[in-house]
């Protein structure tokens, strides 16, 4: 393994893992963009820069699904906080699925 002096600390290992996870998520985004639009990331960026109001996630073929996901991600935390506040404390943990 490549380990320059002073770089083999536990903190550097955590940073390397986080960097790898970020790289995997960005690759997933690029693959998803190609699956939805059929263009490469650079072609998509050029098209968006030329006409940002008409070439974006909301005007793509998955725009409605994206909006629904954003709404769900916005409402879900409020539901869990509300459920926690109105509980009587008899249940140790809130389980939205009973099994």
C-alpha positions in Angstrom: 0.0 0.0 0.0 1.0 3.6 -0.7 1.7 5.3 2.7 3.9 8.4 2.6 5.4 9.4 5.9 2.9 11.0 8.2 -0.1 9.9 6.0 -0.9 6.6 7.7 -2.8 7.9 10.6 -6.3 6.8 11.5 -7.6 10.3 10.6 -6.2 10.0 7.1 -7.8 6.6 6.7 -11.2 8.1 7.6 -10.6 10.9 5.1 -9.7 8.5 2.4 -12.9 6.5 3.0 -15.0 9.6 2.9 -13.3 10.7 -0.3 -14.0 7.3 -1.8 -17.7 7.5 -0.9 -18.0 11.0 -2.4 -16.4 9.8 -5.6 -18.8 6.8 -5.8 -21.8 9.2 -5.3 -20.5 11.5 -8.0 -20.1 8.6 -10.4 -23.6 7.5 -9.6 -24.8 11.0 -10.5 -23.0 11.0 -13.8 -24.4 7.5 -14.7 -27.9 8.6 -13.7 -27.6 11.7 -15.8 -26.6 9.7 -18.8 -29.5 7.3 -18.3 -32.0 10.1 -18.1 -30.8 12.6 -20.7 -28.5 10.5 -22.9 -25.8 13.1 -22.8 -22.4 13.1 -21.1 -21.8 15.3 -18.0 -19.9 17.9 -20.0 -22.5 18.0 -22.8 -25.2 18.4 -20.1 -23.3 21.2 -18.5 -22.8 23.0 -21.8 -26.5 22.7 -22.6 -27.5 24.0 -19.1 -25.1 26.9 -19.3 -26.5 27.9 -22.7 -30.2 27.7 -21.5 -30.4 27.2 -17.7 -34.2 27.8 -17.4 -35.1 25.1 -19.9 -32.3 22.5 -19.4 -32.4 21.4 -15.7 -33.6 18.5 -13.5 -37.1 19.9 -13.4 -37.6 20.0 -17.1 -36.1 16.5 -17.7 -38.0 13.3 -18.2 -37.8 12.6 -14.4 -38.7 16.1 -13.3 -42.0 15.1 -11.6 -40.4 12.2 -9.7 -37.6 14.5 -8.6 -40.0 17.0 -7.2 -42.0 14.3 -5.4 -38.7 13.0 -3.8 -37.8 16.5 -2.7 -41.3 17.0 -1.1 -41.1 13.6 0.6 -37.6 14.4 2.0 -38.9 17.7 3.2 -42.0 16.3 5.0 -40.6 13.1 6.4 -38.4 14.7 9.2 -41.4 16.8 10.3 -43.5 13.6 10.6 -40.9 11.9 12.8 -40.4 14.9 15.0 -44.2 15.3 15.4 -44.6 11.6 16.1 -41.9 11.9 18.8 -43.6 14.9 20.4 -47.1 13.5 20.6 -46.0 10.1 21.9 -46.9 9.3 25.5 -43.5 7.8 26.2 -44.7 4.3 26.7 -42.9 3.0 23.7 -39.1 3.2 24.0 -38.5 3.8 20.3 -40.8 4.8 17.5 -41.1 2.2 14.8 -43.1 3.3 11.7 -43.2 -0.3 10.5 -44.5 -2.5 13.3 -42.6 -5.7 12.5 
